[in-house]
Structures are given as C-alpha cells and as structure tokens.
Amino acid sequence: MSSISKFKKLAGVSAVAFAAMTAANSVNAANWRYAHEEYEGDVQDVFAYDFKEYIEDNSDHTIQVYRFGELGESDDIMEQTQAGILQFVNQSPGFTGSLIPEAQIFFIPYLLPTDMETVIEFFRESEAINKMFPELYAKNGLELLQMYPEGEMVVTANEPITEPADFNNKKIRVMTNPLLSETYNAFGATATPLPWGEVYGALQTNMIQGQENPIFWIESGGLYEVSPHLTFTKHGWFTTAMMANKNFYDGLSDADQKLVEDAADYAFEKIIVHIDGLAEEALTKIKKASDKVTVTRLNDEQIEAFKARAPQVEEKFIEMTGESGKELLNQFKEDLKEVQSN
C-alpha cells in the first residue's frame, strides 16, 4: 500500500473517530438549570451569566438561568435544588440561615472589614469560608462553590439616621433571617421579617399611608423606589453564595467537576470587578432622580455608638448555633486578623 493510500486510510479512520467522539460529547452534553434570587442586571444575575458564559465556551453543556420569581421565592429555589430539580442555586446566607444557622454569621454587625480590598482578600483566603462552610453546606445536600460580597449594606428610612436613638419607634423591613432582625432590634428599631418578594409592596403601602417623599433603595447595586434617606453605617457587606446539588455534583466526571469549579472561579473574578463602584453609580442615579434624597455617612464616633451594640448580636448568634457557631466565629476572627495584618 502506498504512503498516500495509508494516509487516506488513516485520515478516514481519524475522521470516523472524531465523528464518534463528537457524537459522544453531544450525547453527554447536558442543559443545567441555575436559579438565583435577584432581577435582571443585579449582581447575582451578572454572576450567573458569567458562570453560564464559561461553561458554554468551554464545553458542550448549556446553562438555563432563572431569575427571581420565575420559579418562586428564595425558599422555593432552595427546595428545588435540594430535590435535584435544579442543578445550581445562588442564595444569600440571609435566607439560607433557616437551613444552615451558621450562615447567619454574615449578619453580625461590624464583623467584616469595611474597605473592599480587604473584604475581597478575606473571601479569597478565609479558612472559615473556604473550608468550614463547605462542610456545613455538604451536610444539607449542597456543594458550596463560591461565596462572594455584593456590596455594603445601606439603611433606608423616612428621615436621616445618625445614632441608635433615631431608630426608636421605627419599623424596619428585613429578610426572613432571625439574626438580621436581632441586629436591627439591637440598633433600636423594630424589625419585621418579610419574604423578599413582599418587601417592596409593603414599603409602597407605607408610603401611600402618609409618606410624601419619593422613596428609593439600593439593593445589590440596583435602584428601587423605597426610602428618601440613605445611611451608610458600615455595619456589614451583603454576602451571597452559589452552590450545586451535591448528588449532582458528586456524580459529575472529574473533568466536569473541574469545569464547574473553574466557571465559579471565573464568575467570582468577574463579579468583584463588577461590584467595584456599583453603589456609587446607584447613588448618582438616585440623586439625579430626586433632589429630596439625602445620603448620610456616619463618622467614626457615630459608628462607635452602633458598634457598641454588636456584642449582643454575637451572643445571640452563639445561642442560635451552639458550639459549631462559636468555632466558626472564632475562625472568622482569626482569618480577619490574618488578612488585616498583611
């Protein structure tokens, strides 16, 4: 047989092998379902689409993203993930706290650092986040893939807040998280937990019943009409977590597990760039929308008055979570010392 004939035969075999491999990849390709608890363009939505982009650019798999309300409330999408109906879910520890009480640690006021650079380094390096939390989530049938900050928490009210006394006799709407309620109760307000989907309507009702000013709200960098007076107390960063159904994840090939992990890392790197300056952009939009809006940034002395009330929230956290929560809190503090000493 001539070398040309041999080459043609080899090329034919290669073509058949390639076609078979392509067919096999096509058969193994899957459409994975991913739900989050925010709206189009919000931080979790951007993260989800970055994750989707990486998966689809580097495999034959596809990702179908569901936004808030399309499959129900936060509790609904978590239940669907645990049941294996959804492969991936993005849910803040604020809502996961009912399932994993230790996740409420992010709502202990003044625990996290205030500057973004230190916060990001903490999320990258923290042993509590990268080792202890995955074990806690695994016990609940979840593979924790990424935790990340969405932005600084902001208090909105019908008048400026400069000291705890300004919270007296004020109702504040919060997500359904016991420790978050404890935080604002400690600050002097009366916290009223509501599912996220009901918060906006409740605030609109309050406005109709007598509040004359236009109202606004910064949430994950988005702009919503809620309250005219915004106060930066520097008491925490809104944190969220992206995870997978553990049975689904454990059943993936090594290559697909690496693909998922790399996609989560890729989305993390993209999102920390995205959130930088996002709150300031939202504030600019708010100020353009109304000249009745005020922005209050507490000074160090004013912050100390709120910070003095944080220990009672820590005590409540330990009461809720027991020894495992105490160990997690101690590790958090050790990790923070490490990051802040660098």
C-alpha positions, 0 to 999 in steps of 0.5 A: 500500500502506498504512503498516500493510500495509508494516509487516506486510510488513516485520515478516514479512520481519524475522521470516523473517530472524531465523528464518534467522539463528537457524537459522544460529547453531544450525547453527554452534553447536558442543559443545567438549570441555575436559579438565583434570587435577584432581577435582571442586571443585579449582581447575582444575575451578572454572576450567573451569566458569567458562570453560564458564559464559561461553561458554554465556551468551554464545553458542550453543556448549556446553562438555563438561568432563572431569575427571581420569581420565575420559579418562586421565592428564595425558599422555593429555589432552595427546595428545588435544588435540594430535590435535584430539580435544579442543578445550581442555586445562588442564595444569600446566607440571609435566607439560607440561615433557616437551613444552615444557622451558621450562615447567619454569621454574615449578619453580625454587625461590624464583623467584616472589614469595611474597605473592599480590598480587604473584604475581597482578600478575606473571601479569597483566603478565609479558612472559615469560608473556604473550608468550614462552610463547605462542610456545613453546606455538604451536610444539607445536600449542597456543594458550596462553590463560591461565596462572594460580597455584593456590596455594603449594606445601606439603611433606608428610612423616612428621615436621616439616621445618625445614632441608635436613638433615631431608630426608636419607634421605627419599623424596619423591613428585613429578610426572613433571617432571625439574626438580621432582625436581632441586629436591627432590634439591637440598633433600636428599631423594630424589625419585621421579617418579610419574604423578599418578594413582599418587601417592596409592596409593603414599603409602597403601602407605607408610603401611600399611608402618609409618606410624601417623599419619593422613596428609593433603595439600593439593593445589590447595586440596583435602584428601587423606589423605597426610602428618601434617606440613605445611611451608610453605617458600615455595619456589614457587606451583603454576602451571597453564595452559589452552590450545586446539588451535591448528588449532582455534583458528586456524580459529575466526571472529574473533568466536569467537576473541574469545569464547574469549579473553574466557571465559579472561579471565573464568575467570582473574578468577574463579579468583584470587578463588577461590584467595584463602584456599583453603589456609587453609580446607584447613588448618582442615579438616585440623586439625579432622580430626586433632589429630596434624597439625602445620603448620610455617612456616619463618622467614626464616633457615630459608628462607635455608638452602633458598634457598641451594640454588636456584642449582643448580636454575637451572643445571640448568634452563639445561642442560635448555633451552639458550639459549631457557631462559636468555632466558626466565629472564632475562625472568622476572627482569626482569618480577619486578623490574618488578612488585616495584618498583611 
